[in-house]
């Protein structure tokens, strides 16, 4: 990645990454809820992934809006 980007483009990229992480968090949370009755081990794995995407979302929120959390 050798492209030079201005601050507006960097902010747009961070916002897109945050939106992607938030969507993945929702997806894994739904998958965890869906798997809980039939496959508890897979549900736990999905719950861990949910937590990971939640952490990414929180970090990117802090980058976009410092002190918001």
Beta strands, then each sheet from edge to edge (+ up, - down):
end
